[in-house]
Amino acid sequence: MKRSDEMIEMLVSSVREDTSERDKAVLRRVLCELVRVAQAESVQSIEADLRAVEMAISSKYRH
């Protein structure tokens, strides 16, 4: 998560100088939410892969 936080801060700090603090805060929240969703989807994908492997192993040993 630390790396994501660092990347978010880098992106927020790279916006135009005349961007308001409020807009920067909104951008920061949106980026944090995107990271959270991406991490959740990654976990779901890994869990699905593990379930598939578990099913394949159990079917192999049933025969």
N, C-alpha and C positions, 0 to 999 in steps of 0.2 A: 504494500500500500504506500510505503514511503516514496517509491519511485513514481507512482501515479501522482502523488501530491506534488512532487518536484516538477513533473511534466505539466501539470495543471498550472502551477505558479508561473512556469516559463511561458506558457501560452497566454495567461492573463497579463503578464507583464509586457508582452510583445504587442498588445493592442495600441492604437494611436494614443498619443499623450493627452488629447482632449477628451478621452473617454471618461465618463463620470465614474466615481467610486461605486455608485449604485449599479451601473451597467457592468462594471467589473465583477461585482458580487453576484449578479445574475449569471454572468458567464461562468464564474467559478462553480456555482450551484449546478448549472446544466452539465458542465464537464464532470463534476463529481457523480451526478446521477448516471451519466453515460458509462462511466467506469464501473459503477455498482451494477448496472444492468449487464454489461459485458462480462463481469466476473460471475454473476449469477448464471448467465447462459453457459459460460465455460464449465462451471460446476455441474450443471444439468447434463451437458454433453459428456463429461467424464463419467458421471453416474450411469448414464445410458450405456456407454461403452463397457463399463464394469458389469452391468447387468447382462449384457449380451455375451460377454466372456463367461460369466458364471453359468448362464443357460447352456452355452456350448460345451463347457466342461462337464456339467451335470448330465447332459444328454449323451455325451461320449461314454461316461462311466455307467450309464444305465443299460447300455447294449451289451 
